[in-house]
Amino acid sequence: MTTECCYGAELYNPIFSALGMCNTYLGSKAYAYFGSSNTSYGDTTATARADMICQYFCKHLLSGTSAGSACLQAALNTRTEWEACPRQLT
């Protein structure tokens, strides 16, 4: 499961509230969960860093890379692309 939304991976104490999306999916035997535990870097009108990192994560995961390596590679891909054209990305 991959989510670009702000706080999509925020963890909640189940004693005080319902489980968040992350715990719900992992509790349903999801292989991995990739999301933001804080504000995501998105844009309402264009592709932004949050969209890009999720896209790269899925691309690497689908090619057979482990979830941890896919996360690292996605971060590196996003940073490289952002540095190449910072005005077009938020």
PyMOL Python script that loads the backbone (N, CA, C, O; Angstrom):
from pymol import cmd

cmd.read_pdbstr("""\
ATOM      1  N   MET A   1       0.843  -1.180   0.000  1.00  0.00           N
ATOM      2  CA  MET A   1       0.000   0.000   0.000  1.00  0.00           C
ATOM      3  C   MET A   1       0.880   1.231   0.000  1.00  0.00           C
ATOM      4  O   MET A   1       1.829   1.320   0.779  1.00  0.00           O
ATOM      5  N   THR A   2       0.577   2.174  -0.860  1.00  0.00           N
ATOM      6  CA  THR A   2       1.295   3.446  -0.926  1.00  0.00           C
ATOM      7  C   THR A   2       0.275   4.570  -0.867  1.00  0.00           C
ATOM      8  O   THR A   2      -0.747   4.529  -1.552  1.00  0.00           O
ATOM      9  N   THR A   3       0.555   5.572  -0.045  1.00  0.00           N
ATOM     10  CA  THR A   3      -0.335   6.723   0.036  1.00  0.00           C
ATOM     11  C   THR A   3       0.467   8.009   0.023  1.00  0.00           C
ATOM     12  O   THR A   3       1.499   8.110   0.687  1.00  0.00           O
ATOM     13  N   GLU A   4       0.000   8.984  -0.724  1.00  0.00           N
ATOM     14  CA  GLU A   4       0.676  10.272  -0.840  1.00  0.00           C
ATOM     15  C   GLU A   4       0.082  11.297   0.128  1.00  0.00           C
ATOM     16  O   GLU A   4       0.644  12.381   0.290  1.00  0.00           O
ATOM     17  N   CYS A   5      -1.010  10.987   0.756  1.00  0.00           N
ATOM     18  CA  CYS A   5      -1.719  11.983   1.566  1.00  0.00           C
ATOM     19  C   CYS A   5      -0.969  12.336   2.850  1.00  0.00           C
ATOM     20  O   CYS A   5      -0.242  11.516   3.410  1.00  0.00           O
ATOM     21  N   CYS A   6      -1.162  13.564   3.299  1.00  0.00           N
ATOM     22  CA  CYS A   6      -0.561  13.993   4.555  1.00  0.00           C
ATOM     23  C   CYS A   6      -1.028  13.087   5.700  1.00  0.00           C
ATOM     24  O   CYS A   6      -2.208  12.752   5.801  1.00  0.00           O
ATOM     25  N   TYR A   7      -0.109  12.710   6.532  1.00  0.00           N
ATOM     26  CA  TYR A   7      -0.368  11.886   7.715  1.00  0.00           C
ATOM     27  C   TYR A   7      -0.966  10.519   7.375  1.00  0.00           C
ATOM     28  O   TYR A   7      -1.582   9.888   8.234  1.00  0.00           O
ATOM     29  N   GLY A   8      -0.795  10.057   6.144  1.00  0.00           N
ATOM     30  CA  GLY A   8      -1.348   8.763   5.736  1.00  0.00           C
ATOM     31  C   GLY A   8      -0.738   7.581   6.462  1.00  0.00           C
ATOM     32  O   GLY A   8      -1.353   6.517   6.544  1.00  0.00           O
ATOM     33  N   ALA A   9       0.465   7.754   6.991  1.00  0.00           N
ATOM     34  CA  ALA A   9       1.124   6.664   7.717  1.00  0.00           C
ATOM     35  C   ALA A   9       1.244   6.969   9.201  1.00  0.00           C
ATOM     36  O   ALA A   9       2.006   6.311   9.909  1.00  0.00           O
ATOM     37  N   GLU A  10       0.502   7.955   9.677  1.00  0.00           N
ATOM     38  CA  GLU A  10       0.562   8.284  11.101  1.00  0.00           C
ATOM     39  C   GLU A  10       0.047   7.104  11.926  1.00  0.00           C
ATOM     40  O   GLU A  10      -0.972   6.496  11.597  1.00  0.00           O
ATOM     41  N   LEU A  11       0.752   6.800  12.978  1.00  0.00           N
ATOM     42  CA  LEU A  11       0.368   5.697  13.857  1.00  0.00           C
ATOM     43  C   LEU A  11      -0.428   6.240  15.034  1.00  0.00           C
ATOM     44  O   LEU A  11      -0.116   7.301  15.574  1.00  0.00           O
ATOM     45  N   TYR A  12      -1.443   5.512  15.418  1.00  0.00           N
ATOM     46  CA  TYR A  12      -2.293   5.906  16.525  1.00  0.00           C
ATOM     47  C   TYR A  12      -2.232   4.838  17.604  1.00  0.00           C
ATOM     48  O   TYR A  12      -2.076   3.654  17.307  1.00  0.00           O
ATOM     49  N   ASN A  13      -2.353   5.249  18.832  1.00  0.00           N
ATOM     50  CA  ASN A  13      -2.412   4.303  19.933  1.00  0.00           C
ATOM     51  C   ASN A  13      -3.815   3.696  19.940  1.00  0.00           C
ATOM     52  O   ASN A  13      -4.792   4.415  20.149  1.00  0.00           O
ATOM     53  N   PRO A  14      -3.931   2.378  19.715  1.00  0.00           N
ATOM     54  CA  PRO A  14      -5.259   1.763  19.630  1.00  0.00           C
ATOM     55  C   PRO A  14      -6.049   1.817  20.943  1.00  0.00           C
ATOM     56  O   PRO A  14      -7.257   1.582  20.950  1.00  0.00           O
ATOM     57  N   ILE A  15      -5.381   2.120  22.034  1.00  0.00           N
ATOM     58  CA  ILE A  15      -6.092   2.255  23.315  1.00  0.00           C
ATOM     59  C   ILE A  15      -6.982   3.497  23.293  1.00  0.00           C
ATOM     60  O   ILE A  15      -8.055   3.509  23.896  1.00  0.00           O
ATOM     61  N   PHE A  16      -6.533   4.535  22.598  1.00  0.00           N
ATOM     62  CA  PHE A  16      -7.236   5.809  22.605  1.00  0.00           C
ATOM     63  C   PHE A  16      -8.056   6.102  21.350  1.00  0.00           C
ATOM     64  O   PHE A  16      -8.930   6.969  21.376  1.00  0.00           O
ATOM     65  N   SER A  17      -7.790   5.398  20.262  1.00  0.00           N
ATOM     66  CA  SER A  17      -8.531   5.674  19.030  1.00  0.00           C
ATOM     67  C   SER A  17      -8.501   4.444  18.129  1.00  0.00           C
ATOM     68  O   SER A  17      -7.877   3.432  18.446  1.00  0.00           O
ATOM     69  N   ALA A  18      -9.177   4.558  17.020  1.00  0.00           N
ATOM     70  CA  ALA A  18      -9.172   3.471  16.035  1.00  0.00           C
ATOM     71  C   ALA A  18      -7.789   3.385  15.389  1.00  0.00           C
ATOM     72  O   ALA A  18      -7.026   4.350  15.411  1.00  0.00           O
ATOM     73  N   LEU A  19      -7.479   2.241  14.824  1.00  0.00           N
ATOM     74  CA  LEU A  19      -6.214   2.080  14.134  1.00  0.00           C
ATOM     75  C   LEU A  19      -6.145   2.990  12.914  1.00  0.00           C
ATOM     76  O   LEU A  19      -7.158   3.214  12.251  1.00  0.00           O
ATOM     77  N   GLY A  20      -4.982   3.507  12.617  1.00  0.00           N
ATOM     78  CA  GLY A  20      -4.787   4.308  11.422  1.00  0.00           C
ATOM     79  C   GLY A  20      -4.694   3.416  10.193  1.00  0.00           C
ATOM     80  O   GLY A  20      -4.737   2.190  10.297  1.00  0.00           O
ATOM     81  N   MET A  21      -4.563   4.048   9.019  1.00  0.00           N
ATOM     82  CA  MET A  21      -4.489   3.279   7.771  1.00  0.00           C
ATOM     83  C   MET A  21      -3.323   2.300   7.769  1.00  0.00           C
ATOM     84  O   MET A  21      -3.474   1.156   7.340  1.00  0.00           O
ATOM     85  N   CYS A  22      -2.174   2.736   8.240  1.00  0.00           N
ATOM     86  CA  CYS A  22      -0.986   1.894   8.224  1.00  0.00           C
ATOM     87  C   CYS A  22      -1.217   0.607   9.016  1.00  0.00           C
ATOM     88  O   CYS A  22      -1.000  -0.487   8.495  1.00  0.00           O
ATOM     89  N   ASN A  23      -1.646   0.729  10.247  1.00  0.00           N
ATOM     90  CA  ASN A  23      -1.884  -0.459  11.083  1.00  0.00           C
ATOM     91  C   ASN A  23      -2.997  -1.332  10.522  1.00  0.00           C
ATOM     92  O   ASN A  23      -2.939  -2.557  10.633  1.00  0.00           O
ATOM     93  N   THR A  24      -3.995  -0.722   9.930  1.00  0.00           N
ATOM     94  CA  THR A  24      -5.098  -1.482   9.352  1.00  0.00           C
ATOM     95  C   THR A  24      -4.621  -2.346   8.190  1.00  0.00           C
ATOM     96  O   THR A  24      -4.941  -3.533   8.120  1.00  0.00           O
ATOM     97  N   TYR A  25      -3.856  -1.748   7.280  1.00  0.00           N
ATOM     98  CA  TYR A  25      -3.350  -2.522   6.135  1.00  0.00           C
ATOM     99  C   TYR A  25      -2.356  -3.589   6.571  1.00  0.00           C
ATOM    100  O   TYR A  25      -2.439  -4.730   6.115  1.00  0.00           O
ATOM    101  N   LEU A  26      -1.418  -3.238   7.447  1.00  0.00           N
ATOM    102  CA  LEU A  26      -0.440  -4.229   7.896  1.00  0.00           C
ATOM    103  C   LEU A  26      -1.113  -5.344   8.691  1.00  0.00           C
ATOM    104  O   LEU A  26      -0.691  -6.498   8.630  1.00  0.00           O
ATOM    105  N   GLY A  27      -2.156  -4.997   9.434  1.00  0.00           N
ATOM    106  CA  GLY A  27      -2.924  -6.007  10.155  1.00  0.00           C
ATOM    107  C   GLY A  27      -3.674  -6.948   9.235  1.00  0.00           C
ATOM    108  O   GLY A  27      -4.043  -8.056   9.624  1.00  0.00           O
ATOM    109  N   SER A  28      -3.897  -6.491   7.998  1.00  0.00           N
ATOM    110  CA  SER A  28      -4.560  -7.331   6.994  1.00  0.00           C
ATOM    111  C   SER A  28      -3.548  -8.064   6.122  1.00  0.00           C
ATOM    112  O   SER A  28      -3.877  -8.547   5.038  1.00  0.00           O
ATOM    113  N   LYS A  29      -2.314  -8.138   6.610  1.00  0.00           N
ATOM    114  CA  LYS A  29      -1.223  -8.873   5.968  1.00  0.00           C
ATOM    115  C   LYS A  29      -0.669  -8.203   4.717  1.00  0.00           C
ATOM    116  O   LYS A  29      -0.209  -8.886   3.802  1.00  0.00           O
ATOM    117  N   ALA A  30      -0.709  -6.878   4.667  1.00  0.00           N
ATOM    118  CA  ALA A  30      -0.055  -6.161   3.563  1.00  0.00           C
ATOM    119  C   ALA A  30       1.446  -6.410   3.656  1.00  0.00           C
ATOM    120  O   ALA A  30       1.990  -6.527   4.754  1.00  0.00           O
ATOM    121  N   TYR A  31       2.105  -6.492   2.526  1.00  0.00           N
ATOM    122  CA  TYR A  31       3.547  -6.734   2.477  1.00  0.00           C
ATOM    123  C   TYR A  31       4.310  -5.540   3.050  1.00  0.00           C
ATOM    124  O   TYR A  31       5.284  -5.715   3.782  1.00  0.00           O
ATOM    125  N   ALA A  32       3.873  -4.342   2.719  1.00  0.00           N
ATOM    126  CA  ALA A  32       4.549  -3.125   3.166  1.00  0.00           C
ATOM    127  C   ALA A  32       3.558  -1.968   3.121  1.00  0.00           C
ATOM    128  O   ALA A  32       2.505  -2.058   2.489  1.00  0.00           O
ATOM    129  N   TYR A  33       3.908  -0.898   3.791  1.00  0.00           N
ATOM    130  CA  TYR A  33       3.102   0.319   3.773  1.00  0.00           C
ATOM    131  C   TYR A  33       4.062   1.482   3.638  1.00  0.00           C
ATOM    132  O   TYR A  33       5.012   1.596   4.413  1.00  0.00           O
ATOM    133  N   PHE A  34       3.831   2.343   2.669  1.00  0.00           N
ATOM    134  CA  PHE A  34       4.702   3.481   2.406  1.00  0.00           C
ATOM    135  C   PHE A  34       3.848   4.729   2.403  1.00  0.00           C
ATOM    136  O   PHE A  34       2.976   4.884   1.548  1.00  0.00           O
ATOM    137  N   GLY A  35       4.089   5.619   3.347  1.00  0.00           N
ATOM    138  CA  GLY A  35       3.290   6.828   3.422  1.00  0.00           C
ATOM    139  C   GLY A  35       3.957   7.865   4.299  1.00  0.00           C
ATOM    140  O   GLY A  35       5.012   7.618   4.883  1.00  0.00           O
ATOM    141  N   SER A  36       3.347   9.006   4.385  1.00  0.00           N
ATOM    142  CA  SER A  36       3.883  10.125   5.155  1.00  0.00           C
ATOM    143  C   SER A  36       3.316  10.117   6.571  1.00  0.00           C
ATOM    144  O   SER A  36       2.104  10.029   6.766  1.00  0.00           O
ATOM    145  N   SER A  37       4.203  10.210   7.549  1.00  0.00           N
ATOM    146  CA  SER A  37       3.739  10.313   8.933  1.00  0.00           C
ATOM    147  C   SER A  37       3.628  11.779   9.352  1.00  0.00           C
ATOM    148  O   SER A  37       3.378  12.083  10.518  1.00  0.00           O
ATOM    149  N   ASN A  38       3.814  12.664   8.405  1.00  0.00           N
ATOM    150  CA  ASN A  38       3.748  14.091   8.639  1.00  0.00           C
ATOM    151  C   ASN A  38       3.125  14.728   7.400  1.00  0.00           C
ATOM    152  O   ASN A  38       2.408  14.054   6.660  1.00  0.00           O
ATOM    153  N   THR A  39       3.380  15.994   7.166  1.00  0.00           N
ATOM    154  CA  THR A  39       2.867  16.659   5.978  1.00  0.00           C
ATOM    155  C   THR A  39       3.604  16.141   4.754  1.00  0.00           C
ATOM    156  O   THR A  39       4.831  16.038   4.770  1.00  0.00           O
ATOM    157  N   SER A  40       2.876  15.814   3.697  1.00  0.00           N
ATOM    158  CA  SER A  40       3.524  15.379   2.456  1.00  0.00           C
ATOM    159  C   SER A  40       3.758  16.593   1.574  1.00  0.00           C
ATOM    160  O   SER A  40       3.070  17.606   1.697  1.00  0.00           O
ATOM    161  N   TYR A  41       4.727  16.484   0.693  1.00  0.00           N
ATOM    162  CA  TYR A  41       5.073  17.593  -0.186  1.00  0.00           C
ATOM    163  C   TYR A  41       4.317  17.449  -1.488  1.00  0.00           C
ATOM    164  O   TYR A  41       4.862  16.984  -2.488  1.00  0.00           O
ATOM    165  N   GLY A  42       3.074  17.847  -1.470  1.00  0.00           N
ATOM    166  CA  GLY A  42       2.216  17.688  -2.633  1.00  0.00           C
ATOM    167  C   GLY A  42       1.822  19.014  -3.233  1.00  0.00           C
ATOM    168  O   GLY A  42       2.138  20.082  -2.709  1.00  0.00           O
ATOM    169  N   ASP A  43       1.133  18.918  -4.330  1.00  0.00           N
ATOM    170  CA  ASP A  43       0.631  20.084  -5.043  1.00  0.00           C
ATOM    171  C   ASP A  43      -0.725  19.687  -5.615  1.00  0.00           C
ATOM    172  O   ASP A  43      -0.924  18.538  -6.010  1.00  0.00           O
ATOM    173  N   THR A  44      -1.634  20.614  -5.658  1.00  0.00           N
ATOM    174  CA  THR A  44      -2.967  20.294  -6.161  1.00  0.00           C
ATOM    175  C   THR A  44      -3.067  20.389  -7.674  1.00  0.00           C
ATOM    176  O   THR A  44      -4.042  19.915  -8.257  1.00  0.00           O
ATOM    177  N   THR A  45      -2.064  20.999  -8.329  1.00  0.00           N
ATOM    178  CA  THR A  45      -2.172  21.212  -9.772  1.00  0.00           C
ATOM    179  C   THR A  45      -1.082  20.523 -10.596  1.00  0.00           C
ATOM    180  O   THR A  45      -1.206  20.455 -11.819  1.00  0.00           O
ATOM    181  N   ALA A  46      -0.029  20.017  -9.975  1.00  0.00           N
ATOM    182  CA  ALA A  46       1.073  19.419 -10.731  1.00  0.00           C
ATOM    183  C   ALA A  46       1.676  18.262  -9.937  1.00  0.00           C
ATOM    184  O   ALA A  46       1.410  18.097  -8.746  1.00  0.00           O
ATOM    185  N   THR A  47       2.485  17.474 -10.619  1.00  0.00           N
ATOM    186  CA  THR A  47       3.206  16.400  -9.954  1.00  0.00           C
ATOM    187  C   THR A  47       4.234  17.015  -9.015  1.00  0.00           C
ATOM    188  O   THR A  47       4.979  17.911  -9.410  1.00  0.00           O
ATOM    189  N   ALA A  48       4.277  16.547  -7.799  1.00  0.00           N
ATOM    190  CA  ALA A  48       5.197  17.092  -6.813  1.00  0.00           C
ATOM    191  C   ALA A  48       6.013  15.966  -6.198  1.00  0.00           C
ATOM    192  O   ALA A  48       5.858  14.803  -6.570  1.00  0.00           O
ATOM    193  N   ARG A  49       6.878  16.314  -5.260  1.00  0.00           N
ATOM    194  CA  ARG A  49       7.772  15.333  -4.661  1.00  0.00           C
ATOM    195  C   ARG A  49       7.038  14.161  -4.033  1.00  0.00           C
ATOM    196  O   ARG A  49       7.482  13.020  -4.160  1.00  0.00           O
ATOM    197  N   ALA A  50       5.938  14.416  -3.367  1.00  0.00           N
ATOM    198  CA  ALA A  50       5.193  13.321  -2.733  1.00  0.00           C
ATOM    199  C   ALA A  50       4.683  12.338  -3.776  1.00  0.00           C
ATOM    200  O   ALA A  50       4.722  11.126  -3.565  1.00  0.00           O
ATOM    201  N   ASP A  51       4.207  12.855  -4.895  1.00  0.00           N
ATOM    202  CA  ASP A  51       3.746  11.990  -5.984  1.00  0.00           C
ATOM    203  C   ASP A  51       4.908  11.200  -6.575  1.00  0.00           C
ATOM    204  O   ASP A  51       4.791  10.005  -6.844  1.00  0.00           O
ATOM    205  N   MET A  52       6.030  11.886  -6.772  1.00  0.00           N
ATOM    206  CA  MET A  52       7.187  11.255  -7.389  1.00  0.00           C
ATOM    207  C   MET A  52       7.752  10.142  -6.521  1.00  0.00           C
ATOM    208  O   MET A  52       8.060   9.063  -7.027  1.00  0.00           O
ATOM    209  N   ILE A  53       7.893  10.384  -5.228  1.00  0.00           N
ATOM    210  CA  ILE A  53       8.500   9.367  -4.372  1.00  0.00           C
ATOM    211  C   ILE A  53       7.608   8.127  -4.286  1.00  0.00           C
ATOM    212  O   ILE A  53       8.110   7.005  -4.227  1.00  0.00           O
ATOM    213  N   CYS A  54       6.301   8.324  -4.280  1.00  0.00           N
ATOM    214  CA  CYS A  54       5.380   7.179  -4.292  1.00  0.00           C
ATOM    215  C   CYS A  54       5.481   6.416  -5.603  1.00  0.00           C
ATOM    216  O   CYS A  54       5.476   5.185  -5.613  1.00  0.00           O
ATOM    217  N   GLN A  55       5.571   7.144  -6.704  1.00  0.00           N
ATOM    218  CA  GLN A  55       5.700   6.518  -8.021  1.00  0.00           C
ATOM    219  C   GLN A  55       6.985   5.699  -8.091  1.00  0.00           C
ATOM    220  O   GLN A  55       6.959   4.548  -8.526  1.00  0.00           O
ATOM    221  N   TYR A  56       8.103   6.278  -7.671  1.00  0.00           N
ATOM    222  CA  TYR A  56       9.380   5.558  -7.703  1.00  0.00           C
ATOM    223  C   TYR A  56       9.363   4.354  -6.761  1.00  0.00           C
ATOM    224  O   TYR A  56       9.889   3.293  -7.098  1.00  0.00           O
ATOM    225  N   PHE A  57       8.762   4.515  -5.587  1.00  0.00           N
ATOM    226  CA  PHE A  57       8.687   3.391  -4.639  1.00  0.00           C
ATOM    227  C   PHE A  57       7.960   2.216  -5.278  1.00  0.00           C
ATOM    228  O   PHE A  57       8.438   1.084  -5.221  1.00  0.00           O
ATOM    229  N   CYS A  58       6.817   2.476  -5.881  1.00  0.00           N
ATOM    230  CA  CYS A  58       6.048   1.399  -6.524  1.00  0.00           C
ATOM    231  C   CYS A  58       6.830   0.784  -7.675  1.00  0.00           C
ATOM    232  O   CYS A  58       6.833  -0.436  -7.840  1.00  0.00           O
ATOM    233  N   LYS A  59       7.490   1.613  -8.467  1.00  0.00           N
ATOM    234  CA  LYS A  59       8.280   1.122  -9.600  1.00  0.00           C
ATOM    235  C   LYS A  59       9.356   0.146  -9.123  1.00  0.00           C
ATOM    236  O   LYS A  59       9.511  -0.935  -9.691  1.00  0.00           O
ATOM    237  N   HIS A  60      10.094   0.524  -8.089  1.00  0.00           N
ATOM    238  CA  HIS A  60      11.160  -0.335  -7.586  1.00  0.00           C
ATOM    239  C   HIS A  60      10.601  -1.583  -6.908  1.00  0.00           C
ATOM    240  O   HIS A  60      11.156  -2.672  -7.057  1.00  0.00           O
ATOM    241  N   LEU A  61       9.525  -1.433  -6.177  1.00  0.00           N
ATOM    242  CA  LEU A  61       8.914  -2.581  -5.501  1.00  0.00           C
ATOM    243  C   LEU A  61       8.418  -3.597  -6.526  1.00  0.00           C
ATOM    244  O   LEU A  61       8.618  -4.800  -6.359  1.00  0.00           O
ATOM    245  N   LEU A  62       7.777  -3.116  -7.578  1.00  0.00           N
ATOM    246  CA  LEU A  62       7.253  -4.008  -8.617  1.00  0.00           C
ATOM    247  C   LEU A  62       8.356  -4.691  -9.428  1.00  0.00           C
ATOM    248  O   LEU A  62       8.121  -5.722 -10.059  1.00  0.00           O
ATOM    249  N   SER A  63       9.553  -4.114  -9.407  1.00  0.00           N
ATOM    250  CA  SER A  63      10.667  -4.744 -10.130  1.00  0.00           C
ATOM    251  C   SER A  63      11.353  -5.817  -9.278  1.00  0.00           C
ATOM    252  O   SER A  63      12.308  -6.453  -9.725  1.00  0.00           O
ATOM    253  N   GLY A  64      10.859  -6.016  -8.039  1.00  0.00           N
ATOM    254  CA  GLY A  64      11.402  -7.072  -7.193  1.00  0.00           C
ATOM    255  C   GLY A  64      12.308  -6.595  -6.079  1.00  0.00           C
ATOM    256  O   GLY A  64      12.838  -7.411  -5.325  1.00  0.00           O
ATOM    257  N   THR A  65      12.496  -5.298  -5.960  1.00  0.00           N
ATOM    258  CA  THR A  65      13.331  -4.740  -4.904  1.00  0.00           C
ATOM    259  C   THR A  65      12.614  -4.862  -3.561  1.00  0.00           C
ATOM    260  O   THR A  65      11.388  -4.757  -3.507  1.00  0.00           O
ATOM    261  N   SER A  66      13.355  -5.081  -2.484  1.00  0.00           N
ATOM    262  CA  SER A  66      12.735  -5.148  -1.154  1.00  0.00           C
ATOM    263  C   SER A  66      12.135  -3.786  -0.810  1.00  0.00           C
ATOM    264  O   SER A  66      12.504  -2.772  -1.403  1.00  0.00           O
ATOM    265  N   ALA A  67      11.213  -3.766   0.145  1.00  0.00           N
ATOM    266  CA  ALA A  67      10.543  -2.513   0.512  1.00  0.00           C
ATOM    267  C   ALA A  67      11.541  -1.476   1.028  1.00  0.00           C
ATOM    268  O   ALA A  67      11.439  -0.298   0.687  1.00  0.00           O
ATOM    269  N   GLY A  68      12.492  -1.898   1.838  1.00  0.00           N
ATOM    270  CA  GLY A  68      13.485  -0.965   2.367  1.00  0.00           C
ATOM    271  C   GLY A  68      14.354  -0.370   1.271  1.00  0.00           C
ATOM    272  O   GLY A  68      14.583   0.840   1.245  1.00  0.00           O
ATOM    273  N   SER A  69      14.840  -1.211   0.367  1.00  0.00           N
ATOM    274  CA  SER A  69      15.667  -0.733  -0.743  1.00  0.00           C
ATOM    275  C   SER A  69      14.852   0.126  -1.701  1.00  0.00           C
ATOM    276  O   SER A  69      15.361   1.110  -2.238  1.00  0.00           O
ATOM    277  N   ALA A  70      13.597  -0.235  -1.919  1.00  0.00           N
ATOM    278  CA  ALA A  70      12.724   0.557  -2.788  1.00  0.00           C
ATOM    279  C   ALA A  70      12.521   1.958  -2.208  1.00  0.00           C
ATOM    280  O   ALA A  70      12.486   2.942  -2.948  1.00  0.00           O
ATOM    281  N   CYS A  71      12.389   2.042  -0.896  1.00  0.00           N
ATOM    282  CA  CYS A  71      12.227   3.337  -0.228  1.00  0.00           C
ATOM    283  C   CYS A  71      13.473   4.196  -0.412  1.00  0.00           C
ATOM    284  O   CYS A  71      13.374   5.370  -0.771  1.00  0.00           O
ATOM    285  N   LEU A  72      14.641   3.616  -0.169  1.00  0.00           N
ATOM    286  CA  LEU A  72      15.891   4.357  -0.342  1.00  0.00           C
ATOM    287  C   LEU A  72      16.073   4.807  -1.785  1.00  0.00           C
ATOM    288  O   LEU A  72      16.397   5.967  -2.035  1.00  0.00           O
ATOM    289  N   GLN A  73      15.871   3.910  -2.724  1.00  0.00           N
ATOM    290  CA  GLN A  73      16.055   4.246  -4.133  1.00  0.00           C
ATOM    291  C   GLN A  73      15.055   5.307  -4.576  1.00  0.00           C
ATOM    292  O   GLN A  73      15.398   6.193  -5.359  1.00  0.00           O
ATOM    293  N   ALA A  74      13.825   5.225  -4.082  1.00  0.00           N
ATOM    294  CA  ALA A  74      12.806   6.230  -4.428  1.00  0.00           C
ATOM    295  C   ALA A  74      13.210   7.609  -3.915  1.00  0.00           C
ATOM    296  O   ALA A  74      13.029   8.608  -4.612  1.00  0.00           O
ATOM    297  N   ALA A  75      13.747   7.667  -2.715  1.00  0.00           N
ATOM    298  CA  ALA A  75      14.201   8.942  -2.163  1.00  0.00           C
ATOM    299  C   ALA A  75      15.342   9.515  -2.996  1.00  0.00           C
ATOM    300  O   ALA A  75      15.371  10.714  -3.273  1.00  0.00           O
ATOM    301  N   LEU A  76      16.283   8.659  -3.395  1.00  0.00           N
ATOM    302  CA  LEU A  76      17.405   9.122  -4.215  1.00  0.00           C
ATOM    303  C   LEU A  76      16.939   9.577  -5.595  1.00  0.00           C
ATOM    304  O   LEU A  76      17.399  10.603  -6.094  1.00  0.00           O
ATOM    305  N   ASN A  77      16.035   8.826  -6.212  1.00  0.00           N
ATOM    306  CA  ASN A  77      15.491   9.214  -7.524  1.00  0.00           C
ATOM    307  C   ASN A  77      14.774  10.557  -7.447  1.00  0.00           C
ATOM    308  O   ASN A  77      14.952  11.412  -8.314  1.00  0.00           O
ATOM    309  N   THR A  78      13.966  10.738  -6.410  1.00  0.00           N
ATOM    310  CA  THR A  78      13.203  11.976  -6.253  1.00  0.00           C
ATOM    311  C   THR A  78      14.130  13.159  -6.047  1.00  0.00           C
ATOM    312  O   THR A  78      13.935  14.217  -6.645  1.00  0.00           O
ATOM    313  N   ARG A  79      15.141  12.983  -5.202  1.00  0.00           N
ATOM    314  CA  ARG A  79      16.086  14.083  -4.959  1.00  0.00           C
ATOM    315  C   ARG A  79      16.841  14.447  -6.234  1.00  0.00           C
ATOM    316  O   ARG A  79      17.003  15.628  -6.538  1.00  0.00           O
ATOM    317  N   THR A  80      17.299  13.460  -6.971  1.00  0.00           N
ATOM    318  CA  THR A  80      18.023  13.719  -8.216  1.00  0.00           C
ATOM    319  C   THR A  80      17.151  14.488  -9.203  1.00  0.00           C
ATOM    320  O   THR A  80      17.604  15.457  -9.811  1.00  0.00           O
ATOM    321  N   GLU A  81      15.909  14.060  -9.360  1.00  0.00           N
ATOM    322  CA  GLU A  81      15.014  14.731 -10.299  1.00  0.00           C
ATOM    323  C   GLU A  81      14.665  16.138  -9.824  1.00  0.00           C
ATOM    324  O   GLU A  81      14.571  17.062 -10.632  1.00  0.00           O
ATOM    325  N   TRP A  82      14.471  16.303  -8.508  1.00  0.00           N
ATOM    326  CA  TRP A  82      14.133  17.613  -7.964  1.00  0.00           C
ATOM    327  C   TRP A  82      15.285  18.596  -8.146  1.00  0.00           C
ATOM    328  O   TRP A  82      15.060  19.763  -8.468  1.00  0.00           O
ATOM    329  N   GLU A  83      16.524  18.129  -7.941  1.00  0.00           N
ATOM    330  CA  GLU A  83      17.680  19.011  -8.113  1.00  0.00           C
ATOM    331  C   GLU A  83      17.874  19.409  -9.572  1.00  0.00           C
ATOM    332  O   GLU A  83      18.410  20.479  -9.859  1.00  0.00           O
ATOM    333  N   ALA A  84      17.435  18.544 -10.500  1.00  0.00           N
ATOM    334  CA  ALA A  84      17.591  18.843 -11.926  1.00  0.00           C
ATOM    335  C   ALA A  84      16.638  19.935 -12.399  1.00  0.00           C
ATOM    336  O   ALA A  84      16.971  20.678 -13.322  1.00  0.00           O
ATOM    337  N   CYS A  85      15.455  20.049 -11.785  1.00  0.00           N
ATOM    338  CA  CYS A  85      14.488  21.072 -12.214  1.00  0.00           C
ATOM    339  C   CYS A  85      13.659  21.543 -11.023  1.00  0.00           C
ATOM    340  O   CYS A  85      12.464  21.255 -10.967  1.00  0.00           O
ATOM    341  N   PRO A  86      14.260  22.262 -10.066  1.00  0.00           N
ATOM    342  CA  PRO A  86      13.545  22.650  -8.845  1.00  0.00           C
ATOM    343  C   PRO A  86      12.361  23.580  -9.048  1.00  0.00           C
ATOM    344  O   PRO A  86      11.454  23.591  -8.217  1.00  0.00           O
ATOM    345  N   ARG A  87      12.335  24.355 -10.113  1.00  0.00           N
ATOM    346  CA  ARG A  87      11.232  25.302 -10.305  1.00  0.00           C
ATOM    347  C   ARG A  87       9.941  24.603 -10.706  1.00  0.00           C
ATOM    348  O   ARG A  87       8.852  25.124 -10.466  1.00  0.00           O
ATOM    349  N   GLN A  88      10.057  23.427 -11.315  1.00  0.00           N
ATOM    350  CA  GLN A  88       8.870  22.715 -11.778  1.00  0.00           C
ATOM    351  C   GLN A  88       8.259  21.838 -10.705  1.00  0.00           C
ATOM    352  O   GLN A  88       7.120  21.392 -10.846  1.00  0.00           O
ATOM    353  N   LEU A  89       8.992  21.584  -9.640  1.00  0.00           N
ATOM    354  CA  LEU A  89       8.511  20.675  -8.598  1.00  0.00           C
ATOM    355  C   LEU A  89       8.414  21.417  -7.275  1.00  0.00           C
ATOM    356  O   LEU A  89       9.186  22.335  -6.999  1.00  0.00           O
ATOM    357  N   THR A  90       7.450  21.002  -6.465  1.00  0.00           N
ATOM    358  CA  THR A  90       7.307  21.633  -5.151  1.00  0.00           C
ATOM    359  C   THR A  90       7.738  20.654  -4.092  1.00  0.00           C
ATOM    360  O   THR A  90       7.701  20.973  -2.904  1.00  0.00           O
TER     361      THR A  90
END
""", "prot")
cmd.dss("prot")
cmd.show_as("cartoon", "prot")
cmd.util.cbc("prot")
cmd.orient("prot")
